[in-house]
Amino acid sequence: MTARQKDPQVKIRDYDPRRDRSAVHRIWLETGWLEKGKERAVDLLVGCGRALVAEIGGKAECLVTSAPGIIRYLEEDLPFSGLTCVTTSRIARKQGLAKQLTALTVAAVAAEGALVCGLGMFEQGYYDQFGFGTGGYEHIITFDPSSLCSGEKARVPRRITSADWSMVHASRLDRARGHGSCNFNPPEITRSEMLYTKKGFGLGYCDGPGGKLSHHFWCWVKEVEQGPYQVMWMTFQTREQFLELMDLIRGLGDQVRLVKMREPQGIQLQDLIREPFKQRQVSEKSKFESSMRALAYWQMRICDLPGCLERTHLRGDELRFNLALTDPIEQFLNDSAPWRGLSGDYVINLGSSSGVEKGKDETLPTLQASVGTFTRLWLGVRPATGLAMTGELSGAQDLLQRLDSVFCLPEPKPDWDF
Ligand SMILES: CC(C)(COP(=O)(O)OP(=O)(O)OC[C@H]1O[C@@H](n2cnc3c(N)ncnc32)[C@H](O)[C@@H]1OP(=O)(O)O)[C@@H](O)C(=O)NCCC(=O)NCCS
């Protein structure tokens, strides 16, 4: 075997737009995420928060970015950080660069005060290494808009373009939000998403105070003439506004044959489809196939256990137990990191006011969990008895059953893809 040349030195540092802009575009081109002409969308996204690069031979070859926001836990909004991009160029794969930058980014945002961190995963398993746990299923429905049950005729909407990014962002922040919903603070994130959208267009209404955009949707268009159109997001505050947007979508049905959208929290969209089973059968395997798919593609992790529990106000019984928590992220972080994960022994108190102390109480039952699985339990992704079957969580059956009744939560839905 011939001796391989030693790899050039890797340097990890903050993104610098003057030095790294074109190298970052190249990374995105190589991952297939960038179409020529959409570079501004990438620049805006990178500028929304933290951005770390790994440099090889003086050029950025790996990029990890995050953006600040909030996540709702029942009635409380908690500081949140979303990982908005993890990308490695073709020449730098499998060098451990994405792992290093991801761990450093989580440590940095945790040290800055994010109580929870989240991401959209490319595959199951990779981000478990950093303590992320998989979220619940999202329902993705595709349907013929003319198969929507008839409602009222929608009023003439306002046309929305990417130039409206500022008011669109405000409308996203003001939308009706439920448990697990995320908001990102920088308006440029919406601007970036709108510029990035293929043949993007939106429709909506400005019924808010002072003519603010009250409800709207924004679409990604695969083919203008017949669709599919994908609703990237929809904002509304009331039942009437939601139904008006669905009426607008139905109104496209004389021409457009397929619309795809994520089911909004708490709503069963199938209720609005006429003959959903017939629609599925007659369109099976066609270009315009009506379907319903379930996908669990987002992940979250707790970054600050006392901070999260302080804001946890549950509606059921009180429960006190030991938690032996493991956090795999620590293997990627050395002593110089500003935060090194949550591994340790804790005594947890759950109830209308919750809390945590360091240590162990020998009189209490003990739950063993990884931080990823504990995050799933805390968010309400699955009950303790279910997580004990397939996740990294174990304890006495009695404790698991009591956890099931204490963590009786609505299904968490971020309602913002990133
Ligand atoms: C995903 C991506 C960022 C990884 O970059 P990278 O710098 O090569 O990753 P790393 O070197 O840190 O890690 C690679 C290791 O993770 C492992 N890995 C990959 N997928 C995994 C999974 N689903 N579960 C567990 N491990 C996984 C690989 O096998 C590899 O292990 P090895 O080093 O022991 O061979 C890169 O492939 C990429 O840019 N893909 C396209 C863009 C994308 O999808 N980004 C992720 C968005 S969420």
The ligand as an SDF file (V2000), in Angstrom:
LIG
                    3D

 48 50  0  0  0  0  0  0  0  0999 V2000
  -24.1210   15.2750    6.5050 C   0  0  0  0  0  0  0  0  0  0  0  0
  -22.7580   15.9370    6.2780 C   0  0  0  0  0  0  0  0  0  0  0  0
  -22.8470   17.3620    6.7800 C   0  0  0  0  0  0  0  0  0  0  0  0
  -21.7100   15.1800    7.0730 C   0  0  0  0  0  0  0  0  0  0  0  0
  -20.4950   15.8730    6.9140 O   0  0  0  0  0  0  0  0  0  0  0  0
  -19.0750   15.2510    7.2970 P   0  0  0  0  0  0  0  0  0  0  0  0
  -18.1740   16.3890    7.6310 O   0  0  0  0  0  0  0  0  0  0  0  0
  -18.6460   14.2930    6.2830 O   0  0  0  0  0  0  0  0  0  0  0  0
  -19.4640   14.4450    8.6280 O   0  0  0  0  0  0  0  0  0  0  0  0
  -18.4870   13.8910    9.7450 P   0  0  0  0  0  0  0  0  0  0  0  0
  -17.1640   13.5480    9.1620 O   0  0  0  0  0  0  0  0  0  0  0  0
  -18.4870   14.7820   10.9250 O   0  0  0  0  0  0  0  0  0  0  0  0
  -19.2650   12.5980   10.1670 O   0  0  0  0  0  0  0  0  0  0  0  0
  -19.3310   11.5140    9.2920 C   0  0  0  0  0  0  0  0  0  0  0  0
  -19.5450   10.2690   10.1290 C   0  0  0  0  0  0  0  0  0  0  0  0
  -20.9220   10.2140   10.5150 O   0  0  0  0  0  0  0  0  0  0  0  0
  -21.4530    8.9610   10.1790 C   0  0  0  0  0  0  0  0  0  0  0  0
  -22.8470    9.0570    9.8690 N   0  0  0  0  0  0  0  0  0  0  0  0
  -23.4270    9.5100    8.7520 C   0  0  0  0  0  0  0  0  0  0  0  0
  -24.7690    9.3720    8.8260 N   0  0  0  0  0  0  0  0  0  0  0  0
  -25.0220    8.8330   10.0160 C   0  0  0  0  0  0  0  0  0  0  0  0
  -26.2030    8.4230   10.6570 C   0  0  0  0  0  0  0  0  0  0  0  0
  -27.3840    8.5750   10.0810 N   0  0  0  0  0  0  0  0  0  0  0  0
  -26.1050    7.8970   11.8890 N   0  0  0  0  0  0  0  0  0  0  0  0
  -24.9160    7.7360   12.5010 C   0  0  0  0  0  0  0  0  0  0  0  0
  -23.7450    8.0900   11.9170 N   0  0  0  0  0  0  0  0  0  0  0  0
  -23.8010    8.6220   10.6950 C   0  0  0  0  0  0  0  0  0  0  0  0
  -20.6560    8.5690    8.9360 C   0  0  0  0  0  0  0  0  0  0  0  0
  -20.7300    7.1980    8.6990 O   0  0  0  0  0  0  0  0  0  0  0  0
  -19.2650    9.0230    9.3380 C   0  0  0  0  0  0  0  0  0  0  0  0
  -18.7150    8.0810   10.2290 O   0  0  0  0  0  0  0  0  0  0  0  0
  -17.1460    7.6810   10.1440 P   0  0  0  0  0  0  0  0  0  0  0  0
  -16.3980    8.9740   10.2790 O   0  0  0  0  0  0  0  0  0  0  0  0
  -16.9660    6.7660   11.3120 O   0  0  0  0  0  0  0  0  0  0  0  0
  -16.9570    7.0610    8.8240 O   0  0  0  0  0  0  0  0  0  0  0  0
  -22.3630   15.9120    4.7800 C   0  0  0  0  0  0  0  0  0  0  0  0
  -22.4960   14.6040    4.2850 O   0  0  0  0  0  0  0  0  0  0  0  0
  -23.1940   16.8560    3.9290 C   0  0  0  0  0  0  0  0  0  0  0  0
  -22.8510   18.0410    3.7910 O   0  0  0  0  0  0  0  0  0  0  0  0
  -24.3010   16.3530    3.3280 N   0  0  0  0  0  0  0  0  0  0  0  0
  -25.1730   17.1540    2.4620 C   0  0  0  0  0  0  0  0  0  0  0  0
  -25.9010   18.2370    3.2310 C   0  0  0  0  0  0  0  0  0  0  0  0
  -26.7370   17.6800    4.3500 C   0  0  0  0  0  0  0  0  0  0  0  0
  -27.5700   16.8160    4.1850 O   0  0  0  0  0  0  0  0  0  0  0  0
  -26.4840   18.2210    5.5650 N   0  0  0  0  0  0  0  0  0  0  0  0
  -27.1790   17.8400    6.7630 C   0  0  0  0  0  0  0  0  0  0  0  0
  -28.3660   18.6810    6.9480 C   0  0  0  0  0  0  0  0  0  0  0  0
  -29.3220   18.1900    8.3400 S   0  0  0  0  0  0  0  0  0  0  0  0
  1  2  1  0
  2  3  1  0
  2  4  1  0
  2 36  1  0
  4  5  1  0
  5  6  1  0
  6  7  2  0
  6  8  1  0
  6  9  1  0
  9 10  1  0
 10 11  2  0
 10 12  1  0
 10 13  1  0
 13 14  1  0
 14 15  1  0
 15 16  1  0
 15 30  1  0
 16 17  1  0
 17 18  1  0
 17 28  1  0
 18 19  1  0
 18 27  1  0
 19 20  2  0
 20 21  1  0
 21 22  1  0
 21 27  2  0
 22 23  1  0
 22 24  2  0
 24 25  1  0
 25 26  2  0
 26 27  1  0
 28 29  1  0
 28 30  1  0
 30 31  1  0
 31 32  1  0
 32 33  2  0
 32 34  1  0
 32 35  1  0
 36 37  1  0
 36 38  1  0
 38 39  2  0
 38 40  1  0
 40 41  1  0
 41 42  1  0
 42 43  1  0
 43 44  2  0
 43 45  1  0
 45 46  1  0
 46 47  1  0
 47 48  1  0
M  END
$$$$
